[in-house]
Amino acid sequence: MVKLEFQMKESAGLLPEMAGRLVKEAIQCTSNVQIRKGEKSGDAKLIFHVLSLSAKAGEKLELLVEGENEQEDAKRLEAFLTENF
C-alpha cells in the first residue's frame, strides 16, 4: 500500500469541480484508491464519498493506493495532486 498525503489549499475547500477531477483521475487507476480525512474515509472513485469528507482549506487528506499497479497508480495520483492541490 502507498500512502499519499496532501493539504487543501483552496480557500473554499474541496469543491465539487475539483472533487470530480480527483474522482476521474482515481477511476483511471487499476488499484483500489481510498481517500481519508481523520477518521472518515471512502472510495476515491465515488464522488459522494469524496464530497462527504467536507474537506476545508488547510485540512490534510490522504490517498491510500493498494493493488497490483499501486506504484504506477500512486505516481499518477501524486502528479495530479502536485499540479492541482
PDB file of N, CA, C and O in Angstrom:
ATOM      1  N   MET A   1       0.841  -1.173   0.000  1.00  0.00           N
ATOM      2  CA  MET A   1       0.000   0.000   0.000  1.00  0.00           C
ATOM      3  C   MET A   1       0.888   1.239   0.000  1.00  0.00           C
ATOM      4  O   MET A   1       1.911   1.294   0.682  1.00  0.00           O
ATOM      5  N   VAL A   2       0.466   2.236  -0.789  1.00  0.00           N
ATOM      6  CA  VAL A   2       1.180   3.504  -0.874  1.00  0.00           C
ATOM      7  C   VAL A   2       0.255   4.577  -0.303  1.00  0.00           C
ATOM      8  O   VAL A   2      -0.922   4.646  -0.658  1.00  0.00           O
ATOM      9  N   LYS A   3       0.794   5.409   0.581  1.00  0.00           N
ATOM     10  CA  LYS A   3       0.009   6.487   1.181  1.00  0.00           C
ATOM     11  C   LYS A   3       0.510   7.826   0.658  1.00  0.00           C
ATOM     12  O   LYS A   3       1.701   8.128   0.735  1.00  0.00           O
ATOM     13  N   LEU A   4      -0.409   8.623   0.128  1.00  0.00           N
ATOM     14  CA  LEU A   4      -0.097   9.970  -0.344  1.00  0.00           C
ATOM     15  C   LEU A   4      -0.840  10.962   0.542  1.00  0.00           C
ATOM     16  O   LEU A   4      -2.045  10.829   0.753  1.00  0.00           O
ATOM     17  N   GLU A   5      -0.131  11.944   1.054  1.00  0.00           N
ATOM     18  CA  GLU A   5      -0.761  12.965   1.888  1.00  0.00           C
ATOM     19  C   GLU A   5      -0.762  14.288   1.130  1.00  0.00           C
ATOM     20  O   GLU A   5       0.196  14.614   0.429  1.00  0.00           O
ATOM     21  N   PHE A   6      -1.840  15.041   1.278  1.00  0.00           N
ATOM     22  CA  PHE A   6      -1.907  16.364   0.669  1.00  0.00           C
ATOM     23  C   PHE A   6      -2.768  17.268   1.527  1.00  0.00           C
ATOM     24  O   PHE A   6      -3.585  16.807   2.325  1.00  0.00           O
ATOM     25  N   GLN A   7      -2.570  18.551   1.350  1.00  0.00           N
ATOM     26  CA  GLN A   7      -3.291  19.541   2.141  1.00  0.00           C
ATOM     27  C   GLN A   7      -4.146  20.401   1.225  1.00  0.00           C
ATOM     28  O   GLN A   7      -3.712  20.805   0.146  1.00  0.00           O
ATOM     29  N   MET A   8      -5.348  20.670   1.663  1.00  0.00           N
ATOM     30  CA  MET A   8      -6.249  21.526   0.903  1.00  0.00           C
ATOM     31  C   MET A   8      -5.736  22.959   0.944  1.00  0.00           C
ATOM     32  O   MET A   8      -5.570  23.533   2.020  1.00  0.00           O
ATOM     33  N   LYS A   9      -5.488  23.530  -0.216  1.00  0.00           N
ATOM     34  CA  LYS A   9      -5.012  24.908  -0.289  1.00  0.00           C
ATOM     35  C   LYS A   9      -6.102  25.849  -0.769  1.00  0.00           C
ATOM     36  O   LYS A   9      -6.046  27.051  -0.510  1.00  0.00           O
ATOM     37  N   GLU A  10      -7.089  25.313  -1.464  1.00  0.00           N
ATOM     38  CA  GLU A  10      -8.199  26.129  -1.964  1.00  0.00           C
ATOM     39  C   GLU A  10      -8.970  26.700  -0.774  1.00  0.00           C
ATOM     40  O   GLU A  10      -9.385  25.960   0.118  1.00  0.00           O
ATOM     41  N   SER A  11      -9.158  28.015  -0.766  1.00  0.00           N
ATOM     42  CA  SER A  11      -9.801  28.668   0.378  1.00  0.00           C
ATOM     43  C   SER A  11     -11.228  28.188   0.602  1.00  0.00           C
ATOM     44  O   SER A  11     -11.717  28.217   1.732  1.00  0.00           O
ATOM     45  N   ALA A  12     -11.902  27.749  -0.454  1.00  0.00           N
ATOM     46  CA  ALA A  12     -13.280  27.275  -0.322  1.00  0.00           C
ATOM     47  C   ALA A  12     -13.342  25.785   0.014  1.00  0.00           C
ATOM     48  O   ALA A  12     -14.434  25.242   0.184  1.00  0.00           O
ATOM     49  N   GLY A  13     -12.207  25.122   0.112  1.00  0.00           N
ATOM     50  CA  GLY A  13     -12.194  23.695   0.398  1.00  0.00           C
ATOM     51  C   GLY A  13     -12.318  22.870  -0.873  1.00  0.00           C
ATOM     52  O   GLY A  13     -12.077  23.368  -1.973  1.00  0.00           O
ATOM     53  N   LEU A  14     -12.691  21.619  -0.719  1.00  0.00           N
ATOM     54  CA  LEU A  14     -12.801  20.698  -1.854  1.00  0.00           C
ATOM     55  C   LEU A  14     -14.161  20.882  -2.518  1.00  0.00           C
ATOM     56  O   LEU A  14     -15.159  20.299  -2.094  1.00  0.00           O
ATOM     57  N   LEU A  15     -14.181  21.691  -3.552  1.00  0.00           N
ATOM     58  CA  LEU A  15     -15.412  21.982  -4.291  1.00  0.00           C
ATOM     59  C   LEU A  15     -15.769  20.828  -5.216  1.00  0.00           C
ATOM     60  O   LEU A  15     -14.897  20.036  -5.573  1.00  0.00           O
ATOM     61  N   PRO A  16     -17.045  20.716  -5.615  1.00  0.00           N
ATOM     62  CA  PRO A  16     -17.468  19.609  -6.477  1.00  0.00           C
ATOM     63  C   PRO A  16     -16.650  19.472  -7.759  1.00  0.00           C
ATOM     64  O   PRO A  16     -16.367  18.354  -8.190  1.00  0.00           O
ATOM     65  N   GLU A  17     -16.268  20.590  -8.372  1.00  0.00           N
ATOM     66  CA  GLU A  17     -15.487  20.510  -9.616  1.00  0.00           C
ATOM     67  C   GLU A  17     -14.144  19.813  -9.384  1.00  0.00           C
ATOM     68  O   GLU A  17     -13.766  18.920 -10.142  1.00  0.00           O
ATOM     69  N   MET A  18     -13.431  20.220  -8.340  1.00  0.00           N
ATOM     70  CA  MET A  18     -12.135  19.605  -8.047  1.00  0.00           C
ATOM     71  C   MET A  18     -12.310  18.165  -7.577  1.00  0.00           C
ATOM     72  O   MET A  18     -11.504  17.299  -7.919  1.00  0.00           O
ATOM     73  N   ALA A  19     -13.346  17.905  -6.806  1.00  0.00           N
ATOM     74  CA  ALA A  19     -13.624  16.538  -6.360  1.00  0.00           C
ATOM     75  C   ALA A  19     -13.879  15.651  -7.572  1.00  0.00           C
ATOM     76  O   ALA A  19     -13.414  14.512  -7.619  1.00  0.00           O
ATOM     77  N   GLY A  20     -14.613  16.164  -8.549  1.00  0.00           N
ATOM     78  CA  GLY A  20     -14.888  15.406  -9.769  1.00  0.00           C
ATOM     79  C   GLY A  20     -13.630  15.092 -10.542  1.00  0.00           C
ATOM     80  O   GLY A  20     -13.473  13.991 -11.070  1.00  0.00           O
ATOM     81  N   ARG A  21     -12.728  16.064 -10.611  1.00  0.00           N
ATOM     82  CA  ARG A  21     -11.461  15.829 -11.311  1.00  0.00           C
ATOM     83  C   ARG A  21     -10.632  14.767 -10.586  1.00  0.00           C
ATOM     84  O   ARG A  21      -9.994  13.929 -11.225  1.00  0.00           O
ATOM     85  N   LEU A  22     -10.642  14.804  -9.255  1.00  0.00           N
ATOM     86  CA  LEU A  22      -9.923  13.798  -8.473  1.00  0.00           C
ATOM     87  C   LEU A  22     -10.514  12.418  -8.710  1.00  0.00           C
ATOM     88  O   LEU A  22      -9.775  11.451  -8.890  1.00  0.00           O
ATOM     89  N   VAL A  23     -11.833  12.318  -8.711  1.00  0.00           N
ATOM     90  CA  VAL A  23     -12.510  11.039  -8.947  1.00  0.00           C
ATOM     91  C   VAL A  23     -12.170  10.512 -10.342  1.00  0.00           C
ATOM     92  O   VAL A  23     -11.880   9.326 -10.498  1.00  0.00           O
ATOM     93  N   LYS A  24     -12.202  11.378 -11.353  1.00  0.00           N
ATOM     94  CA  LYS A  24     -11.858  10.945 -12.716  1.00  0.00           C
ATOM     95  C   LYS A  24     -10.439  10.400 -12.780  1.00  0.00           C
ATOM     96  O   LYS A  24     -10.174   9.421 -13.477  1.00  0.00           O
ATOM     97  N   GLU A  25      -9.538  11.031 -12.059  1.00  0.00           N
ATOM     98  CA  GLU A  25      -8.149  10.557 -12.041  1.00  0.00           C
ATOM     99  C   GLU A  25      -8.054   9.209 -11.328  1.00  0.00           C
ATOM    100  O   GLU A  25      -7.342   8.313 -11.782  1.00  0.00           O
ATOM    101  N   ALA A  26      -8.767   9.066 -10.217  1.00  0.00           N
ATOM    102  CA  ALA A  26      -8.741   7.805  -9.464  1.00  0.00           C
ATOM    103  C   ALA A  26      -9.349   6.661 -10.274  1.00  0.00           C
ATOM    104  O   ALA A  26      -8.878   5.526 -10.197  1.00  0.00           O
ATOM    105  N   ILE A  27     -10.387   6.954 -11.044  1.00  0.00           N
ATOM    106  CA  ILE A  27     -11.038   5.924 -11.865  1.00  0.00           C
ATOM    107  C   ILE A  27     -10.066   5.351 -12.896  1.00  0.00           C
ATOM    108  O   ILE A  27     -10.188   4.188 -13.280  1.00  0.00           O
ATOM    109  N   GLN A  28      -9.107   6.156 -13.345  1.00  0.00           N
ATOM    110  CA  GLN A  28      -8.123   5.697 -14.320  1.00  0.00           C
ATOM    111  C   GLN A  28      -7.148   4.678 -13.725  1.00  0.00           C
ATOM    112  O   GLN A  28      -6.439   3.994 -14.462  1.00  0.00           O
ATOM    113  N   CYS A  29      -7.115   4.578 -12.415  1.00  0.00           N
ATOM    114  CA  CYS A  29      -6.200   3.652 -11.731  1.00  0.00           C
ATOM    115  C   CYS A  29      -6.829   2.268 -11.624  1.00  0.00           C
ATOM    116  O   CYS A  29      -8.031   2.137 -11.396  1.00  0.00           O
ATOM    117  N   THR A  30      -6.008   1.243 -11.790  1.00  0.00           N
ATOM    118  CA  THR A  30      -6.497  -0.120 -11.618  1.00  0.00           C
ATOM    119  C   THR A  30      -6.479  -0.535 -10.152  1.00  0.00           C
ATOM    120  O   THR A  30      -7.135  -1.504  -9.771  1.00  0.00           O
ATOM    121  N   SER A  31      -5.737   0.191  -9.335  1.00  0.00           N
ATOM    122  CA  SER A  31      -5.649  -0.105  -7.904  1.00  0.00           C
ATOM    123  C   SER A  31      -6.872   0.417  -7.166  1.00  0.00           C
ATOM    124  O   SER A  31      -7.601   1.272  -7.670  1.00  0.00           O
ATOM    125  N   ASN A  32      -7.084  -0.106  -5.974  1.00  0.00           N
ATOM    126  CA  ASN A  32      -8.093   0.412  -5.060  1.00  0.00           C
ATOM    127  C   ASN A  32      -7.553   1.726  -4.505  1.00  0.00           C
ATOM    128  O   ASN A  32      -6.415   1.775  -4.038  1.00  0.00           O
ATOM    129  N   VAL A  33      -8.353   2.793  -4.548  1.00  0.00           N
ATOM    130  CA  VAL A  33      -7.910   4.096  -4.051  1.00  0.00           C
ATOM    131  C   VAL A  33      -8.908   4.583  -3.007  1.00  0.00           C
ATOM    132  O   VAL A  33     -10.071   4.838  -3.317  1.00  0.00           O
ATOM    133  N   GLN A  34      -8.448   4.705  -1.789  1.00  0.00           N
ATOM    134  CA  GLN A  34      -9.269   5.211  -0.697  1.00  0.00           C
ATOM    135  C   GLN A  34      -8.826   6.628  -0.356  1.00  0.00           C
ATOM    136  O   GLN A  34      -7.644   6.956  -0.457  1.00  0.00           O
ATOM    137  N   ILE A  35      -9.776   7.467   0.047  1.00  0.00           N
ATOM    138  CA  ILE A  35      -9.453   8.816   0.493  1.00  0.00           C
ATOM    139  C   ILE A  35      -9.860   8.904   1.957  1.00  0.00           C
ATOM    140  O   ILE A  35     -10.890   8.368   2.366  1.00  0.00           O
ATOM    141  N   ARG A  36      -9.023   9.596   2.742  1.00  0.00           N
ATOM    142  CA  ARG A  36      -9.277   9.654   4.185  1.00  0.00           C
ATOM    143  C   ARG A  36      -8.985  11.045   4.725  1.00  0.00           C
ATOM    144  O   ARG A  36      -8.011  11.690   4.338  1.00  0.00           O
ATOM    145  N   LYS A  37      -9.853  11.490   5.627  1.00  0.00           N
ATOM    146  CA  LYS A  37      -9.644  12.726   6.379  1.00  0.00           C
ATOM    147  C   LYS A  37      -9.967  12.395   7.827  1.00  0.00           C
ATOM    148  O   LYS A  37     -11.129  12.200   8.184  1.00  0.00           O
ATOM    149  N   GLY A  38      -8.940  12.335   8.653  1.00  0.00           N
ATOM    150  CA  GLY A  38      -9.150  11.954  10.048  1.00  0.00           C
ATOM    151  C   GLY A  38      -9.706  10.552  10.138  1.00  0.00           C
ATOM    152  O   GLY A  38      -9.112   9.608   9.616  1.00  0.00           O
ATOM    153  N   GLU A  39     -10.844  10.409  10.797  1.00  0.00           N
ATOM    154  CA  GLU A  39     -11.476   9.101  10.968  1.00  0.00           C
ATOM    155  C   GLU A  39     -12.397   8.724   9.810  1.00  0.00           C
ATOM    156  O   GLU A  39     -12.788   7.564   9.681  1.00  0.00           O
ATOM    157  N   LYS A  40     -12.745   9.699   8.969  1.00  0.00           N
ATOM    158  CA  LYS A  40     -13.629   9.447   7.837  1.00  0.00           C
ATOM    159  C   LYS A  40     -12.833   8.951   6.641  1.00  0.00           C
ATOM    160  O   LYS A  40     -11.726   9.422   6.378  1.00  0.00           O
ATOM    161  N   SER A  41     -13.409   7.996   5.918  1.00  0.00           N
ATOM    162  CA  SER A  41     -12.757   7.522   4.698  1.00  0.00           C
ATOM    163  C   SER A  41     -13.810   7.049   3.708  1.00  0.00           C
ATOM    164  O   SER A  41     -14.968   6.828   4.060  1.00  0.00           O
ATOM    165  N   GLY A  42     -13.380   6.901   2.465  1.00  0.00           N
ATOM    166  CA  GLY A  42     -14.288   6.427   1.434  1.00  0.00           C
ATOM    167  C   GLY A  42     -13.529   6.070   0.173  1.00  0.00           C
ATOM    168  O   GLY A  42     -12.312   6.234   0.089  1.00  0.00           O
ATOM    169  N   ASP A  43     -14.264   5.586  -0.795  1.00  0.00           N
ATOM    170  CA  ASP A  43     -13.705   5.198  -2.089  1.00  0.00           C
ATOM    171  C   ASP A  43     -13.473   6.461  -2.914  1.00  0.00           C
ATOM    172  O   ASP A  43     -14.420   7.197  -3.191  1.00  0.00           O
ATOM    173  N   ALA A  44     -12.241   6.720  -3.307  1.00  0.00           N
ATOM    174  CA  ALA A  44     -11.901   7.926  -4.064  1.00  0.00           C
ATOM    175  C   ALA A  44     -12.438   7.880  -5.491  1.00  0.00           C
ATOM    176  O   ALA A  44     -12.325   8.863  -6.223  1.00  0.00           O
ATOM    177  N   LYS A  45     -13.017   6.755  -5.894  1.00  0.00           N
ATOM    178  CA  LYS A  45     -13.588   6.640  -7.231  1.00  0.00           C
ATOM    179  C   LYS A  45     -15.085   6.974  -7.237  1.00  0.00           C
ATOM    180  O   LYS A  45     -15.740   6.897  -8.277  1.00  0.00           O
ATOM    181  N   LEU A  46     -15.618   7.343  -6.068  1.00  0.00           N
ATOM    182  CA  LEU A  46     -17.037   7.676  -5.941  1.00  0.00           C
ATOM    183  C   LEU A  46     -17.184   9.113  -5.445  1.00  0.00           C
ATOM    184  O   LEU A  46     -16.737   9.446  -4.347  1.00  0.00           O
ATOM    185  N   ILE A  47     -17.805   9.955  -6.253  1.00  0.00           N
ATOM    186  CA  ILE A  47     -17.901  11.385  -5.952  1.00  0.00           C
ATOM    187  C   ILE A  47     -18.568  11.648  -4.602  1.00  0.00           C
ATOM    188  O   ILE A  47     -18.135  12.538  -3.870  1.00  0.00           O
ATOM    189  N   PHE A  48     -19.598  10.900  -4.264  1.00  0.00           N
ATOM    190  CA  PHE A  48     -20.283  11.136  -2.994  1.00  0.00           C
ATOM    191  C   PHE A  48     -19.381  10.835  -1.799  1.00  0.00           C
ATOM    192  O   PHE A  48     -19.481  11.499  -0.767  1.00  0.00           O
ATOM    193  N   HIS A  49     -18.515   9.854  -1.926  1.00  0.00           N
ATOM    194  CA  HIS A  49     -17.575   9.549  -0.842  1.00  0.00           C
ATOM    195  C   HIS A  49     -16.583  10.688  -0.664  1.00  0.00           C
ATOM    196  O   HIS A  49     -16.278  11.085   0.460  1.00  0.00           O
ATOM    197  N   VAL A  50     -16.083  11.211  -1.774  1.00  0.00           N
ATOM    198  CA  VAL A  50     -15.097  12.296  -1.716  1.00  0.00           C
ATOM    199  C   VAL A  50     -15.734  13.557  -1.136  1.00  0.00           C
ATOM    200  O   VAL A  50     -15.157  14.196  -0.257  1.00  0.00           O
ATOM    201  N   LEU A  51     -16.903  13.909  -1.617  1.00  0.00           N
ATOM    202  CA  LEU A  51     -17.575  15.111  -1.127  1.00  0.00           C
ATOM    203  C   LEU A  51     -18.017  14.987   0.324  1.00  0.00           C
ATOM    204  O   LEU A  51     -18.078  15.985   1.042  1.00  0.00           O
ATOM    205  N   SER A  52     -18.325  13.772   0.762  1.00  0.00           N
ATOM    206  CA  SER A  52     -18.797  13.581   2.138  1.00  0.00           C
ATOM    207  C   SER A  52     -17.729  13.904   3.180  1.00  0.00           C
ATOM    208  O   SER A  52     -18.050  14.069   4.357  1.00  0.00           O
ATOM    209  N   LEU A  53     -16.471  13.997   2.768  1.00  0.00           N
ATOM    210  CA  LEU A  53     -15.407  14.343   3.708  1.00  0.00           C
ATOM    211  C   LEU A  53     -15.452  15.819   4.099  1.00  0.00           C
ATOM    212  O   LEU A  53     -14.883  16.213   5.117  1.00  0.00           O
ATOM    213  N   SER A  54     -16.127  16.629   3.290  1.00  0.00           N
ATOM    214  CA  SER A  54     -16.264  18.071   3.564  1.00  0.00           C
ATOM    215  C   SER A  54     -14.920  18.714   3.895  1.00  0.00           C
ATOM    216  O   SER A  54     -14.797  19.426   4.891  1.00  0.00           O
ATOM    217  N   ALA A  55     -13.922  18.464   3.065  1.00  0.00           N
ATOM    218  CA  ALA A  55     -12.571  18.984   3.305  1.00  0.00           C
ATOM    219  C   ALA A  55     -12.535  20.495   3.139  1.00  0.00           C
ATOM    220  O   ALA A  55     -13.024  21.046   2.153  1.00  0.00           O
ATOM    221  N   LYS A  56     -11.950  21.138   4.116  1.00  0.00           N
ATOM    222  CA  LYS A  56     -11.837  22.596   4.117  1.00  0.00           C
ATOM    223  C   LYS A  56     -10.378  23.018   3.953  1.00  0.00           C
ATOM    224  O   LYS A  56      -9.463  22.205   4.085  1.00  0.00           O
ATOM    225  N   ALA A  57     -10.181  24.290   3.665  1.00  0.00           N
ATOM    226  CA  ALA A  57      -8.826  24.826   3.477  1.00  0.00           C
ATOM    227  C   ALA A  57      -7.955  24.520   4.687  1.00  0.00           C
ATOM    228  O   ALA A  57      -8.380  24.684   5.831  1.00  0.00           O
ATOM    229  N   GLY A  58      -6.740  24.076   4.422  1.00  0.00           N
ATOM    230  CA  GLY A  58      -5.779  23.781   5.470  1.00  0.00           C
ATOM    231  C   GLY A  58      -5.849  22.372   6.030  1.00  0.00           C
ATOM    232  O   GLY A  58      -4.940  21.948   6.745  1.00  0.00           O
ATOM    233  N   GLU A  59      -6.915  21.634   5.719  1.00  0.00           N
ATOM    234  CA  GLU A  59      -7.038  20.273   6.237  1.00  0.00           C
ATOM    235  C   GLU A  59      -6.197  19.306   5.413  1.00  0.00           C
ATOM    236  O   GLU A  59      -6.012  19.476   4.207  1.00  0.00           O
ATOM    237  N   LYS A  60      -5.696  18.291   6.102  1.00  0.00           N
ATOM    238  CA  LYS A  60      -4.885  17.275   5.438  1.00  0.00           C
ATOM    239  C   LYS A  60      -5.742  16.074   5.094  1.00  0.00           C
ATOM    240  O   LYS A  60      -6.600  15.650   5.869  1.00  0.00           O
ATOM    241  N   LEU A  61      -5.487  15.537   3.909  1.00  0.00           N
ATOM    242  CA  LEU A  61      -6.162  14.339   3.435  1.00  0.00           C
ATOM    243  C   LEU A  61      -5.113  13.318   3.019  1.00  0.00           C
ATOM    244  O   LEU A  61      -3.952  13.657   2.792  1.00  0.00           O
ATOM    245  N   GLU A  62      -5.536  12.074   2.925  1.00  0.00           N
ATOM    246  CA  GLU A  62      -4.649  11.001   2.493  1.00  0.00           C
ATOM    247  C   GLU A  62      -5.328  10.198   1.394  1.00  0.00           C
ATOM    248  O   GLU A  62      -6.543  10.000   1.410  1.00  0.00           O
ATOM    249  N   LEU A  63      -4.540   9.748   0.456  1.00  0.00           N
ATOM    250  CA  LEU A  63      -4.985   8.762  -0.520  1.00  0.00           C
ATOM    251  C   LEU A  63      -4.211   7.482  -0.235  1.00  0.00           C
ATOM    252  O   LEU A  63      -2.985   7.504  -0.126  1.00  0.00           O
ATOM    253  N   LEU A  64      -4.916   6.382  -0.115  1.00  0.00           N
ATOM    254  CA  LEU A  64      -4.298   5.076   0.101  1.00  0.00           C
ATOM    255  C   LEU A  64      -4.501   4.263  -1.167  1.00  0.00           C
ATOM    256  O   LEU A  64      -5.634   3.989  -1.562  1.00  0.00           O
ATOM    257  N   VAL A  65      -3.409   3.883  -1.796  1.00  0.00           N
ATOM    258  CA  VAL A  65      -3.439   3.188  -3.085  1.00  0.00           C
ATOM    259  C   VAL A  65      -2.951   1.762  -2.857  1.00  0.00           C
ATOM    260  O   VAL A  65      -1.845   1.545  -2.361  1.00  0.00           O
ATOM    261  N   GLU A  66      -3.791   0.788  -3.224  1.00  0.00           N
ATOM    262  CA  GLU A  66      -3.428  -0.607  -2.986  1.00  0.00           C
ATOM    263  C   GLU A  66      -3.862  -1.468  -4.167  1.00  0.00           C
ATOM    264  O   GLU A  66      -5.014  -1.415  -4.596  1.00  0.00           O
ATOM    265  N   GLY A  67      -2.929  -2.260  -4.685  1.00  0.00           N
ATOM    266  CA  GLY A  67      -3.229  -3.149  -5.795  1.00  0.00           C
ATOM    267  C   GLY A  67      -1.969  -3.543  -6.529  1.00  0.00           C
ATOM    268  O   GLY A  67      -0.863  -3.163  -6.145  1.00  0.00           O
ATOM    269  N   GLU A  68      -2.148  -4.314  -7.595  1.00  0.00           N
ATOM    270  CA  GLU A  68      -1.011  -4.802  -8.367  1.00  0.00           C
ATOM    271  C   GLU A  68      -0.173  -3.680  -8.958  1.00  0.00           C
ATOM    272  O   GLU A  68       1.051  -3.793  -9.030  1.00  0.00           O
ATOM    273  N   ASN A  69      -0.815  -2.604  -9.381  1.00  0.00           N
ATOM    274  CA  ASN A  69      -0.121  -1.480 -10.012  1.00  0.00           C
ATOM    275  C   ASN A  69      -0.051  -0.270  -9.094  1.00  0.00           C
ATOM    276  O   ASN A  69      -0.052   0.867  -9.567  1.00  0.00           O
ATOM    277  N   GLU A  70       0.009  -0.499  -7.806  1.00  0.00           N
ATOM    278  CA  GLU A  70      -0.073   0.610  -6.852  1.00  0.00           C
ATOM    279  C   GLU A  70       1.042   1.638  -7.015  1.00  0.00           C
ATOM    280  O   GLU A  70       0.810   2.830  -6.814  1.00  0.00           O
ATOM    281  N   GLN A  71       2.239   1.202  -7.372  1.00  0.00           N
ATOM    282  CA  GLN A  71       3.337   2.158  -7.531  1.00  0.00           C
ATOM    283  C   GLN A  71       3.085   3.107  -8.698  1.00  0.00           C
ATOM    284  O   GLN A  71       3.265   4.318  -8.574  1.00  0.00           O
ATOM    285  N   GLU A  72       2.667   2.546  -9.833  1.00  0.00           N
ATOM    286  CA  GLU A  72       2.385   3.372 -11.008  1.00  0.00           C
ATOM    287  C   GLU A  72       1.175   4.273 -10.763  1.00  0.00           C
ATOM    288  O   GLU A  72       1.183   5.452 -11.119  1.00  0.00           O
ATOM    289  N   ASP A  73       0.144   3.706 -10.153  1.00  0.00           N
ATOM    290  CA  ASP A  73      -1.058   4.492  -9.868  1.00  0.00           C
ATOM    291  C   ASP A  73      -0.756   5.606  -8.873  1.00  0.00           C
ATOM    292  O   ASP A  73      -1.277   6.712  -9.012  1.00  0.00           O
ATOM    293  N   ALA A  74       0.071   5.332  -7.880  1.00  0.00           N
ATOM    294  CA  ALA A  74       0.439   6.342  -6.887  1.00  0.00           C
ATOM    295  C   ALA A  74       1.205   7.488  -7.549  1.00  0.00           C
ATOM    296  O   ALA A  74       0.994   8.654  -7.215  1.00  0.00           O
ATOM    297  N   LYS A  75       2.095   7.154  -8.488  1.00  0.00           N
ATOM    298  CA  LYS A  75       2.836   8.201  -9.211  1.00  0.00           C
ATOM    299  C   LYS A  75       1.884   9.079 -10.017  1.00  0.00           C
ATOM    300  O   LYS A  75       2.032  10.301 -10.048  1.00  0.00           O
ATOM    301  N   ARG A  76       0.929   8.462 -10.655  1.00  0.00           N
ATOM    302  CA  ARG A  76      -0.066   9.204 -11.444  1.00  0.00           C
ATOM    303  C   ARG A  76      -0.855  10.150 -10.545  1.00  0.00           C
ATOM    304  O   ARG A  76      -1.028  11.324 -10.874  1.00  0.00           O
ATOM    305  N   LEU A  77      -1.331   9.642  -9.414  1.00  0.00           N
ATOM    306  CA  LEU A  77      -2.121  10.454  -8.489  1.00  0.00           C
ATOM    307  C   LEU A  77      -1.274  11.540  -7.841  1.00  0.00           C
ATOM    308  O   LEU A  77      -1.747  12.657  -7.631  1.00  0.00           O
ATOM    309  N   GLU A  78      -0.032  11.218  -7.525  1.00  0.00           N
ATOM    310  CA  GLU A  78       0.853  12.214  -6.920  1.00  0.00           C
ATOM    311  C   GLU A  78       1.082  13.382  -7.885  1.00  0.00           C
ATOM    312  O   GLU A  78       1.093  14.539  -7.467  1.00  0.00           O
ATOM    313  N   ALA A  79       1.265  13.080  -9.165  1.00  0.00           N
ATOM    314  CA  ALA A  79       1.437  14.137 -10.164  1.00  0.00           C
ATOM    315  C   ALA A  79       0.176  14.998 -10.244  1.00  0.00           C
ATOM    316  O   ALA A  79       0.265  16.222 -10.337  1.00  0.00           O
ATOM    317  N   PHE A  80      -0.982  14.371 -10.210  1.00  0.00           N
ATOM    318  CA  PHE A  80      -2.243  15.108 -10.235  1.00  0.00           C
ATOM    319  C   PHE A  80      -2.366  16.005  -9.005  1.00  0.00           C
ATOM    320  O   PHE A  80      -2.727  17.176  -9.122  1.00  0.00           O
ATOM    321  N   LEU A  81      -2.069  15.464  -7.836  1.00  0.00           N
ATOM    322  CA  LEU A  81      -2.172  16.252  -6.600  1.00  0.00           C
ATOM    323  C   LEU A  81      -1.202  17.423  -6.598  1.00  0.00           C
ATOM    324  O   LEU A  81      -1.554  18.527  -6.185  1.00  0.00           O
ATOM    325  N   THR A  82       0.007  17.184  -7.054  1.00  0.00           N
ATOM    326  CA  THR A  82       1.017  18.257  -7.096  1.00  0.00           C
ATOM    327  C   THR A  82       0.564  19.387  -8.006  1.00  0.00           C
ATOM    328  O   THR A  82       0.756  20.563  -7.695  1.00  0.00           O
ATOM    329  N   GLU A  83      -0.029  19.028  -9.117  1.00  0.00           N
ATOM    330  CA  GLU A  83      -0.463  20.022 -10.093  1.00  0.00           C
ATOM    331  C   GLU A  83      -1.726  20.765  -9.655  1.00  0.00           C
ATOM    332  O   GLU A  83      -1.894  21.941  -9.980  1.00  0.00           O
ATOM    333  N   ASN A  84      -2.608  20.095  -8.926  1.00  0.00           N
ATOM    334  CA  ASN A  84      -3.922  20.657  -8.626  1.00  0.00           C
ATOM    335  C   ASN A  84      -4.167  21.048  -7.178  1.00  0.00           C
ATOM    336  O   ASN A  84      -5.091  21.813  -6.899  1.00  0.00           O
ATOM    337  N   PHE A  85      -3.379  20.553  -6.268  1.00  0.00           N
ATOM    338  CA  PHE A  85      -3.610  20.863  -4.862  1.00  0.00           C
ATOM    339  C   PHE A  85      -2.384  21.548  -4.304  1.00  0.00           C
ATOM    340  O   PHE A  85      -2.357  21.901  -3.125  1.00  0.00           O
TER     341      PHE A  85
END
